Protein backbone atom coordinates (compact mmCIF):
# COMPACT_ATOMS: atom_id res chain seq x y z
CA UNK A 1 0.00 0.00 0.00
CA UNK A 2 3.04 2.32 0.10
CA UNK A 3 2.37 3.32 -3.51
CA UNK A 4 -0.99 4.70 -2.39
CA UNK A 5 -0.42 5.85 1.20
CA UNK A 6 3.01 7.27 0.36
CA UNK A 7 1.43 9.73 -2.06
CA UNK A 8 -0.98 11.20 0.45
CA UNK A 9 -0.13 14.57 1.97
CA UNK A 10 -3.09 15.51 4.18
CA UNK A 11 -3.47 18.63 6.28
CA UNK A 12 -2.41 18.00 9.86
CA UNK A 13 -4.45 19.25 12.79
CA UNK A 14 -4.15 19.49 16.54
CA UNK A 15 -6.96 17.84 18.49
CA UNK A 16 -7.56 18.80 22.11
CA UNK A 17 -9.68 17.01 24.69
CA UNK A 18 -10.79 17.79 28.23
CA UNK A 19 -12.34 15.34 30.70
CA UNK A 20 -12.40 15.01 34.47
CA UNK A 21 -10.24 18.15 34.86
CA UNK A 22 -7.49 16.82 32.59
CA UNK A 23 -6.41 18.49 29.32
CA UNK A 24 -4.69 16.75 26.43
CA UNK A 25 -3.83 17.39 22.82
CA UNK A 26 -2.02 15.75 19.92
CA UNK A 27 -1.04 16.26 16.30
CA UNK A 28 -3.32 14.26 14.00
CA UNK A 29 -2.82 13.24 10.40
CA UNK A 30 -5.94 11.09 10.04
CA UNK A 31 -8.89 13.49 9.85
CA UNK A 32 -11.55 14.39 7.32
CA UNK A 33 -14.95 15.83 6.73
CA UNK A 34 -17.27 12.83 6.53
CA UNK A 35 -20.69 14.38 5.83
CA UNK A 36 -22.00 17.53 4.16
CA UNK A 37 -25.57 17.53 5.50
CA UNK A 38 -25.46 17.39 8.40
CA UNK A 39 -21.87 18.62 8.69
CA UNK A 40 -19.66 15.98 10.31
CA UNK A 41 -15.93 15.53 10.76
CA UNK A 42 -13.96 12.50 11.92
CA UNK A 43 -10.60 12.53 13.71
CA UNK A 44 -8.64 9.36 14.39
CA UNK A 45 -6.67 9.19 17.65
CA UNK A 46 -3.96 6.63 18.35
CA UNK A 47 -4.79 4.30 21.22
CA UNK A 48 -1.20 4.80 22.43
CA UNK A 49 -1.71 8.54 23.02
CA UNK A 50 -2.52 10.34 26.24
CA UNK A 51 -5.06 12.38 24.23
CA UNK A 52 -6.98 9.24 23.33
CA UNK A 53 -7.24 8.25 27.00
CA UNK A 54 -8.67 11.68 27.88
CA UNK A 55 -10.94 11.75 24.79
CA UNK A 56 -12.58 8.46 25.82
CA UNK A 57 -14.31 10.35 28.65
CA UNK A 58 -14.79 13.68 26.81
CA UNK A 59 -18.05 14.93 25.33
CA UNK A 60 -16.42 17.43 22.95
CA UNK A 61 -13.15 17.71 21.04
CA UNK A 62 -11.56 20.81 19.52
CA UNK A 63 -9.89 20.48 16.12
CA UNK A 64 -7.33 23.08 15.01
CA UNK A 65 -5.65 23.77 11.68
CA UNK A 66 -2.08 25.08 11.78
CA UNK A 67 -0.14 27.00 9.17
CA UNK A 68 3.32 26.06 7.92
CA UNK A 69 4.91 28.76 10.09
CA UNK A 70 3.54 27.03 13.22
CA UNK A 71 5.93 24.08 13.23
CA UNK A 72 6.69 24.82 16.88
CA UNK A 73 3.06 23.98 17.79
CA UNK A 74 3.17 20.87 15.61
CA UNK A 75 6.37 19.74 17.35
CA UNK A 76 4.87 20.37 20.78
CA UNK A 77 1.66 18.44 20.08
CA UNK A 78 3.28 15.76 17.92
CA UNK A 79 6.66 15.26 19.57
CA UNK A 80 5.82 15.54 23.26
CA UNK A 81 3.48 13.47 25.38
CA UNK A 82 1.00 14.76 27.93
CA UNK A 83 2.06 11.84 30.12
CA UNK A 84 5.23 13.85 30.87
CA UNK A 85 4.51 17.57 30.30
CA UNK A 86 1.65 20.08 30.33
CA UNK A 87 1.49 21.06 26.64
CA UNK A 88 -0.81 23.99 27.47
CA UNK A 89 1.38 25.63 30.15
CA UNK A 90 2.85 28.32 27.87
CA UNK A 91 0.15 28.53 25.22
CA UNK A 92 -2.55 31.11 24.62
CA UNK A 93 -5.74 29.09 24.89
CA UNK A 94 -9.33 29.63 25.88
CA UNK A 95 -12.18 27.54 27.17
CA UNK A 96 -14.95 27.12 24.63
CA UNK A 97 -18.23 25.27 24.26
CA UNK A 98 -18.51 22.28 26.59
CA UNK A 99 -15.21 23.15 28.29
CA UNK A 100 -13.14 22.38 25.18
CA UNK A 101 -9.69 23.98 25.01
CA UNK A 102 -9.12 26.11 21.90
CA UNK A 103 -5.68 27.29 20.80
CA UNK A 104 -6.01 31.01 20.02
CA UNK A 105 -3.15 30.95 17.49
CA UNK A 106 -4.74 28.31 15.24
CA UNK A 107 -5.46 29.18 11.60
CA UNK A 108 -8.99 27.84 12.09
CA UNK A 109 -10.72 25.68 14.68
CA UNK A 110 -14.00 24.08 15.64
CA UNK A 111 -15.43 22.37 18.68
CA UNK A 112 -17.46 19.28 17.96
CA UNK A 113 -19.76 17.13 20.04
CA UNK A 114 -18.65 13.50 19.93
CA UNK A 115 -21.43 11.51 18.25
CA UNK A 116 -19.71 8.16 17.69
CA UNK A 117 -16.47 6.37 18.45
CA UNK A 118 -15.33 3.75 15.93
CA UNK A 119 -12.48 1.29 16.48
CA UNK A 120 -10.27 1.20 13.39
CA UNK A 121 -7.33 -0.87 14.67
CA UNK A 122 -4.57 1.08 16.39
CA UNK A 123 -6.67 4.28 16.08
CA UNK A 124 -10.22 5.17 17.15
CA UNK A 125 -12.35 7.48 15.01
CA UNK A 126 -14.32 10.20 16.76
CA UNK A 127 -17.21 11.46 14.62
CA UNK A 128 -17.91 15.08 15.54
CA UNK A 129 -20.86 17.43 15.02
CA UNK A 130 -19.46 21.00 14.91
CA UNK A 131 -21.09 23.33 17.45
CA UNK A 132 -18.68 26.32 17.58
CA UNK A 133 -15.90 27.52 15.25
CA UNK A 134 -13.58 30.37 14.42
CA UNK A 135 -10.71 31.54 12.24
CA UNK A 136 -7.31 32.98 13.00
CA UNK A 137 -4.53 34.05 10.69
CA UNK A 138 -4.16 32.98 7.07
CA UNK A 139 -1.40 31.08 5.34
CA UNK A 140 -0.64 27.72 3.79
CA UNK A 141 -1.76 24.85 5.99
CA UNK A 142 0.66 22.54 7.78
CA UNK A 143 0.69 19.20 5.96
CA UNK A 144 2.07 15.73 6.54
CA UNK A 145 5.19 16.52 4.49
CA UNK A 146 5.84 19.53 6.77
CA UNK A 147 5.87 17.19 9.78
CA UNK A 148 8.92 15.28 8.52
CA UNK A 149 11.43 14.91 11.33
CA UNK A 150 8.96 15.23 14.20
CA UNK A 151 9.48 12.16 16.36
CA UNK A 152 6.16 10.99 17.81
CA UNK A 153 5.78 11.36 21.57
CA UNK A 154 4.11 7.93 21.56
CA UNK A 155 5.25 5.61 18.75
CA UNK A 156 2.57 3.31 17.35
CA UNK A 157 4.67 0.15 17.89
N, C-alpha and C positions, 0 to 999 in steps of 0.2 A: 504493500500500500504506500510505500515511500514515494512512488511516482505521482501519486495523488496528493497525499497529506503534505509532502515536501513542497508542493507548489502553493499551498495555502499561505496567506499572509493577513490574518484577520486583525481587526482593531483589538487592542487590549483594553481592559477596563479594571478598575479597582472596585471590589465589592466589599461593603462593610455590613456588619451585623452587630446587633446588641440584644442581649438576653440575660436576665438575672443579674443585672448590674455589670456585666462584662462586655467590653467592646473588642471587636476583632475586625481584621480586614486583610484582603489578599489580592494579588494581581491575577487576573483571570484571562485566559485566551480562548476559552470555550464559552461563547455567549452569542445570542442571536434573537432578533425579533422572531416570534413564532406564530403570531396571529395579527391580522390587520383589524378586524372587527369581531370581537372586541380587541383592543390593543393588548398584546401579551409579549413578554420577553422571558427568555430562559437563560439562566446562568448555571454553569456546571462547576461545582466545588469539589476539590480533591478530598477524599476521606482522610487523608494524612494530615490535612491542615487544621490548625487551631480555629480558623474561621468557620470551617465546616462544623466543628463541634459546637460553636456558639450558635451558628445558623440553625441547627437542629431544633433549638428551643425558641428561636426568634419568630415573630409574626410578620416582620417587614425586613427587607434588605434595601440598601442604597447601592446604586450602580453608577459609577463615575467614568467618564471618558477623560483621558489625558492627552496632551499635545506632545509632540516630539521633544520640545524643550523642557519637559517635566520628567526626564529620566530619573532624577533624584527620587521622586515619588514612586516611580515604578520599581526602583531598586529597593526602597524601603518596604513596599508592600509585597514585592516578589522575592527579595533576597533575605529578608529577616522573618523571624517567626514570633508571633505573639505569645508563644510559650516562654520566651526569654526576655522580650522587651515590650514596652508600651509604645506602639507605633504612633499613637495619637498625641504623645506628650508635648511635642514641639510643633504641632500642626494647627493651622487655623481651620477649625471645624465648628459645626453648629448642630444642635439637635433639631430634627425635623419631625414630620408626621410619624406617629407611632413610636417616637423615641429614637428613630434611625439617626445615625451619625453621617452628616454630609460634609465632604471636604470642600471648603469655600474656593479653593484654587482650581477646581476641576473645570475642564472645558465645557462640559455639560453633565447633568446628573438627573437621576430620578429615584424616587422611593417607590417601591412596589410591595403590595401585600402578597405574601406567599400563598398561592392557591394550591399547588401540588408539589410534591417531592417525588422524583423518579430515580431509582437506582439504575445507573448506566455502567456499572463495573467498578473502576477505581474512583469514579466521580459520581456525584448525585446532582441531578438537575432540579433547579428550583424555578418553577413557573411563576412569574410575577405579573400582577395587575397594577400598572402605574397609578399612583394616587397623588403624587406631587412631583414637580420637576423644575429645573432651572438651567440657565446657561451662564457660562463664565466667559473667558477670553477665547478668541479664535486661534486658528493655526491648524497645521496638518496633524492628524491624529497619530498617536503612538500605536505602532503595529508590532506584530510578532517579530519581524525582522529587526526592529529597533531594540528589542529585548535581548538580543544576542549578547552573551557574556554575563547575564544576571544569573547567578547560581541560586536555585530554589532554596528557600528556607527549610522546606520539607520535601526532599526528593520522593518521587512516586514509589521507587523500589524499596 
